[in-house]
Amino acid sequence: MNKVFEYIPSLEIAIRCTLHKFPGIKKKALKLMKKQNDSGQKPTKENWEAVKKYLNELDVHDGDILLVHSSMDGLNSCDVTSKEILDTLEGMVGGTGTLVFAAYPECKYDEKLGGYYYDPKRTIAWTGMLPNVFIRRKGVVRSEFPLQTLAAKGKHAEAMMANNIDAVVAQGPKTAWEYCVDHNVKILYFGIEACQCCTMMNYPEDVLGPDEWPIKDWYYEQTYYIKTAEGVVKKEVLHRDDEFYRFYRMAYSERWLKKNGFLTAAYPGGVYIGFTRNGGDLGRRLVEEARNGRLLYMIPKRYWRKRRRGSGCF
């Protein structure tokens, strides 16, 4: 079905908008999709060896910054532990490199504080098992910004997270994402398709911000209480309105990434492995497209603040 959506994104959006109106049906659909994605294949060491061989052939070297999006469910064909996986990934960037994980926190609302509470050292990441194991490893630094949070270990970890608490949006100025783009991060999609997890595709809206992003009411303000070394800090951040997600051309994004040379993908050992060689070039290209009014979303005219040159999509 994803292949159909890649070429007919309007169909994907129509279905997502329908499911948005009927959450009960959406829940059942997600459960069915998860069941269909379970291959039932017995995990083997041979499959893991095939994965490692493929990883070693990627253009990742000592000194690189490697950002990983991951899913242990997508690795169910491999007989492997989380420790083995993390050791392998750390080995790819070597002693002078930096391993980064998407470790997005599941912040809970605190009635006493009157806002969402985030502790970088303790708040669970909803992005899967590997990030949660990774953030507890010695030497790992996690961003103090509570949205689309990154965790890193290695040469660039401290500098990457240094001023994150001063950011206003998840991927804009002073964020770990900005640092990654500026330093031409490489991106690994490990056990999960790029179209499902490539957060870099949201980069342009935060770079342009509320003043330049052409869609009205894209953000709303949300209060967080963040635990830092100096104590708990109250912070107002701009949160993307999740309502717009239903207009996102998710399956098409995979096709666009491949077509424009930003993604290679394969299934060694039955595991999806995608790779973006230069996330900096990807981020800058996406910003350029957005500045020209071409978005990855198919958003109805009523939401646009003003029309720009371009069709509204790329």
C-alpha positions as CSV (number, residue, x, y, z in Angstrom):
1,M,0.0,0.0,0.0
2,N,2.9,2.4,0.7
3,K,4.0,2.1,-2.9
4,V,0.5,3.3,-4.0
5,F,0.7,6.2,-1.5
6,E,4.1,7.2,-2.8
7,Y,2.6,8.0,-6.2
8,I,-0.9,9.0,-5.1
9,P,-0.3,11.0,-1.9
10,S,-3.8,12.5,-2.0
11,L,-5.2,9.0,-1.4
12,E,-3.0,8.6,1.7
13,I,-4.1,12.0,3.1
14,A,-7.8,11.3,2.4
15,I,-7.5,8.1,4.4
16,R,-5.6,9.7,7.2
17,C,-8.1,12.6,7.4
18,T,-11.0,10.0,7.6
19,L,-9.2,8.1,10.3
20,H,-8.6,11.3,12.2
21,K,-12.4,11.8,12.4
22,F,-12.9,8.2,13.7
23,P,-10.2,7.4,16.3
24,G,-11.8,4.0,17.0
25,I,-11.3,2.9,13.4
26,K,-7.8,4.3,13.5
27,K,-6.8,2.3,16.5
28,K,-8.0,-0.9,14.9
29,A,-6.2,-0.1,11.7
30,L,-2.9,0.4,13.5
31,K,-3.3,-2.9,15.3
32,L,-4.0,-4.7,12.0
33,M,-0.9,-3.0,10.4
34,K,1.3,-4.1,13.3
35,K,0.0,-7.7,13.0
36,Q,0.7,-7.7,9.2
37,N,4.2,-6.3,9.8
38,D,5.1,-9.2,12.1
39,S,6.9,-11.6,9.8
40,G,6.8,-14.5,12.2
41,Q,10.4,-15.2,11.1
42,K,12.7,-16.9,13.7
43,P,15.5,-14.5,14.7
44,T,19.0,-15.7,13.8
45,K,22.6,-14.6,14.3
46,E,23.1,-15.0,10.6
47,N,20.6,-12.2,9.9
48,W,22.4,-10.0,12.4
49,E,25.8,-10.7,10.7
50,A,24.2,-9.7,7.4
51,V,23.1,-6.4,9.0
52,K,26.5,-5.8,10.5
53,K,28.2,-6.4,7.1
54,Y,25.8,-3.9,5.4
55,L,26.4,-1.3,8.1
56,N,30.2,-1.7,7.6
57,E,29.8,-0.9,3.9
58,L,28.0,2.4,4.6
59,D,29.8,5.7,4.3
60,V,30.3,6.2,8.0
61,H,33.8,6.7,9.4
62,D,35.7,7.7,12.6
63,G,34.9,11.3,13.4
64,D,31.4,11.3,11.8
65,I,28.2,12.4,13.6
66,L,25.6,9.7,13.1
67,L,22.0,10.2,14.0
68,V,20.0,7.0,14.4
69,H,16.2,6.5,14.2
70,S,15.4,3.0,15.3
71,S,12.9,0.3,16.0
72,M,13.6,-3.0,17.8
73,D,10.4,-4.4,16.2
74,G,12.0,-3.9,12.9
75,L,15.0,-6.0,14.0
76,N,12.9,-9.0,15.0
77,S,14.6,-11.2,12.4
78,C,17.9,-10.8,14.2
79,D,19.1,-12.7,17.3
80,V,20.8,-9.7,18.9
81,T,20.8,-7.7,22.2
82,S,20.5,-4.0,22.6
83,K,24.0,-3.9,24.0
84,E,25.4,-5.6,20.8
85,I,23.5,-3.1,18.6
86,L,24.7,0.0,20.5
87,D,28.3,-1.3,20.6
88,T,28.2,-1.9,16.9
89,L,26.8,1.6,16.2
90,E,29.3,3.3,18.5
91,G,32.1,1.4,16.7
92,M,30.9,2.9,13.4
93,V,31.8,6.4,14.5
94,G,34.9,5.5,16.4
95,G,36.6,7.2,19.3
96,T,36.5,10.6,17.6
97,G,32.9,10.4,16.3
98,T,29.5,11.1,17.9
99,L,26.6,8.7,18.0
100,V,23.2,10.5,18.3
101,F,19.7,8.9,19.0
102,A,16.3,10.4,18.5
103,A,15.1,10.2,22.2
104,Y,11.8,12.1,22.2
105,P,10.5,12.3,25.8
106,E,7.1,11.2,26.9
107,C,6.5,14.2,29.2
108,K,3.6,14.0,31.6
109,Y,1.4,16.8,32.8
110,D,2.1,17.8,36.4
111,E,-1.1,19.2,38.1
112,K,0.9,20.8,40.9
113,L,3.3,22.6,38.6
114,G,0.7,23.4,36.0
115,G,2.7,22.2,33.1
116,Y,4.6,19.2,31.6
117,Y,7.6,17.9,33.5
118,Y,10.8,16.8,31.8
119,D,13.9,15.3,33.4
120,P,16.6,14.6,30.7
121,K,18.1,11.8,32.9
122,R,14.9,10.0,33.8
123,T,12.0,10.8,31.4
124,I,11.3,7.8,29.1
125,A,11.7,8.2,25.4
126,W,8.7,7.1,23.4
127,T,10.9,6.4,20.4
128,G,11.7,2.9,21.4
129,M,13.9,0.5,23.4
130,L,17.3,1.5,21.9
131,P,17.1,5.2,22.8
132,N,16.0,4.3,26.3
133,V,19.0,2.0,26.8
134,F,21.3,4.5,25.1
135,I,20.5,7.5,27.4
136,R,21.5,5.4,30.4
137,R,25.0,4.7,29.0
138,K,28.0,6.4,30.5
139,G,28.9,9.6,28.7
140,V,25.6,10.2,27.0
141,V,24.3,13.7,27.1
142,R,20.6,14.4,26.4
143,S,19.2,17.7,25.3
144,E,17.3,19.8,27.8
145,F,14.8,20.9,25.2
146,P,11.7,18.8,25.7
147,L,10.5,18.4,22.1
148,Q,12.1,16.1,19.5
149,T,15.0,15.6,21.9
150,L,18.3,14.2,20.8
151,A,20.8,12.3,23.0
152,A,24.5,12.0,22.0
153,K,27.7,10.4,23.0
154,G,31.1,11.4,21.7
155,K,33.2,14.3,20.7
156,H,30.4,16.7,19.7
157,A,27.9,15.7,22.5
158,E,28.5,18.5,24.9
159,A,28.7,21.2,22.2
160,M,25.6,19.9,20.5
161,M,23.5,20.2,23.6
162,A,25.2,23.4,25.1
163,N,22.5,26.0,24.5
164,N,19.4,23.9,23.8
165,I,17.5,25.2,26.9
166,D,17.4,28.6,25.2
167,A,15.7,27.3,22.1
168,V,12.0,28.2,21.4
169,V,11.2,25.5,18.8
170,A,12.3,21.9,18.5
171,Q,14.6,22.2,15.5
172,G,15.3,25.9,15.1
173,P,18.2,28.1,16.4
174,K,20.2,26.8,19.4
175,T,18.9,23.3,19.0
176,A,20.8,20.0,18.7
177,W,19.1,19.7,15.2
178,E,20.6,23.0,14.1
179,Y,24.0,21.7,15.2
180,C,23.6,18.5,13.3
181,V,22.7,20.3,10.1
182,D,25.6,22.7,10.5
183,H,28.0,19.7,11.0
184,N,26.5,17.6,8.1
185,V,25.1,14.8,10.2
186,K,24.7,11.4,8.6
187,I,21.4,9.7,9.3
188,L,20.6,6.0,9.8
189,Y,17.1,4.6,9.7
190,F,17.5,1.3,11.5
191,G,14.6,-1.1,11.4
192,I,12.1,1.6,10.5
193,E,11.3,3.2,7.2
194,A,12.6,6.7,6.6
195,C,9.1,7.9,5.7
196,Q,7.9,7.0,9.2
197,C,10.7,8.6,11.2
198,C,12.7,11.2,9.3
199,T,12.2,14.1,11.6
200,M,14.5,16.2,9.4
201,M,11.5,16.7,7.1
202,N,10.1,19.0,9.8
203,Y,13.3,21.1,9.9
204,P,12.2,23.9,7.6
205,E,9.1,24.9,9.5
206,D,11.2,25.5,12.7
207,V,14.0,27.3,10.8
208,L,11.5,29.7,9.1
209,G,9.5,29.9,12.3
210,P,6.1,31.5,12.9
211,D,7.0,34.7,10.9
212,E,8.0,33.0,7.7
213,W,6.2,29.6,7.7
214,P,3.3,30.1,5.3
215,I,0.7,28.2,7.3
216,K,-1.4,30.0,9.9
217,D,-1.6,28.9,13.5
218,W,1.1,26.2,13.0
219,Y,2.2,26.4,16.6
220,Y,0.7,26.7,20.0
221,E,2.4,27.6,23.3
222,Q,3.0,24.9,25.9
223,T,4.5,25.2,29.4
224,Y,7.3,22.8,30.5
225,Y,9.2,22.4,33.7
226,I,12.6,21.2,32.9
227,K,15.0,19.7,35.5
228,T,18.5,21.1,35.0
229,A,21.8,21.1,37.0
230,E,20.7,24.5,38.4
231,G,17.2,23.4,39.4
232,V,13.8,23.2,37.7
233,V,13.3,25.8,35.0
234,K,9.9,26.9,33.7
235,K,9.9,27.4,30.0
236,E,7.3,28.3,27.3
237,V,7.9,26.5,24.0
238,L,6.2,26.5,20.7
239,H,4.7,23.2,19.9
240,R,3.6,22.1,16.4
241,D,-0.1,21.6,16.2
242,D,-0.4,17.8,15.6
243,E,-3.7,18.5,13.7
244,F,-1.6,19.3,10.6
245,Y,0.0,15.9,10.5
246,R,-3.0,14.5,8.7
247,F,-2.0,16.6,5.6
248,Y,1.6,15.2,5.6
249,R,2.6,13.2,2.5
250,M,4.4,10.5,4.5
251,A,4.8,7.7,1.9
252,Y,5.7,10.2,-0.8
253,S,8.5,11.6,1.4
254,E,10.4,8.3,1.0
255,R,10.1,8.6,-2.8
256,W,11.2,12.2,-2.7
257,L,14.3,11.4,-0.6
258,K,15.4,8.6,-3.0
259,K,14.7,10.6,-6.1
260,N,16.8,13.6,-4.9
261,G,19.7,11.4,-3.7
262,F,19.1,11.8,0.0
263,L,18.3,8.2,0.8
264,T,19.5,4.7,0.0
265,A,17.6,1.7,1.5
266,A,18.0,-2.1,1.6
267,Y,16.8,-5.1,3.6
268,P,19.9,-7.0,4.7
269,G,18.9,-9.9,7.0
270,G,15.3,-8.9,6.6
271,V,15.9,-5.5,8.3
272,Y,15.1,-2.2,6.7
273,I,18.2,0.0,6.7
274,G,18.0,3.5,5.2
275,F,20.9,5.9,5.0
276,T,21.2,9.7,4.4
277,R,24.8,10.5,3.6
278,N,24.5,14.3,4.3
279,G,21.7,15.5,6.6
280,G,23.1,19.0,6.3
281,D,22.4,19.1,2.6
282,L,19.0,17.6,3.2
283,G,18.1,20.2,5.8
284,R,19.3,23.1,3.7
285,R,17.4,21.8,0.6
286,L,14.2,21.5,2.6
287,V,14.5,25.0,3.9
288,E,15.1,26.3,0.3
289,E,12.0,24.5,-0.9
290,A,9.8,25.9,1.9
291,R,11.1,29.4,1.3
292,N,9.7,29.0,-2.3
293,G,6.3,27.9,-0.9
294,R,6.8,24.2,-1.7
295,L,6.0,22.0,1.2
296,L,5.8,18.3,1.9
297,Y,2.3,18.8,3.1
298,M,-0.9,19.0,1.1
299,I,-2.6,21.7,3.1
300,P,-6.0,23.1,2.1
301,K,-6.0,26.8,1.0
302,R,-7.9,27.9,4.1
303,Y,-4.9,27.3,6.3
304,W,-2.5,29.3,4.3
305,R,-1.5,32.7,5.5
306,K,-0.5,33.8,2.1
307,R,0.3,32.0,-1.2
308,R,3.9,32.0,-2.4
309,R,5.4,31.2,-5.7
310,G,5.3,27.5,-6.3
311,S,2.5,25.0,-6.3
312,G,2.4,24.5,-2.5
313,C,4.0,21.1,-2.8
314,F,7.2,19.7,-4.1
